[in-house]
Amino acid sequence: MERYHWIFCPICKNKTRMKIREDTEIKNFPLYCPKCRQESLINVKSLKVVVMKEPDAQTQSR
């Protein structure tokens, strides 16, 4: 029997609209939270969700 788990928002900790199974693998997925309206880039493997840190935009110096 496959079990499903909800993915929680890494910012506000509420449930998102996404479910994953135990054998789900996701890489560089833009997870959107309808409550806080934020988007996070995540990786999922073996029910472990890892939030990817995106580099901030850098200004050009002259």
N, C-alpha and C positions, 0 to 999 in steps of 0.2 A: 504494500500500500504506500503510495506516494504521499508525502506530507507537504503542505504548502505553508509558507511563512510570508507575512507582510514585510515589505521594506519600509523602514521608518526614516523620516526626514532627518538628516544629520544636523540640521540647523534648529528646528523647533521640536524635534522628537515625536511628531505625530505620524500616524499612518498615511502612506501615500496610496495611490491607486494601483500599485504594482505588487504582485505576488511572485514568489520564486519557489522552485522545488529544490530538493536536496542536491540534485545533479545539475543545477543551473550554473552556467559560467557566463559572465557578462564582462566585457572589457570596454572602457571609455564610454559609458552610458550616461547621457544627460538625464538625470532624475529630476522631475519637476514636482514640487509640493504645492497642492492647490490651496493649502491653508496660509502658508507664509509667502507664497508666490515667488519662491526662490528656486533656482536650478543649481544642482550640484553634479559634478562629474564623478561617477563611481565605478568601481570594479567589484564583481561578485564572484566568489569561488567557494564551494562547499559551505554555503549559507553564511559566509563571512563577507561583510560589506566593508570595503575600504574606500574612503573619500580621497579623491585625487586632488592635490593642491595645484591649482593653475597659477602660472607665473603672472604677476601683475604687469600691466603695460608699462613700458619704460619710455621716458621722454628722450627725445634726441637732443644731445648737447652740441652746441656749435662752437 
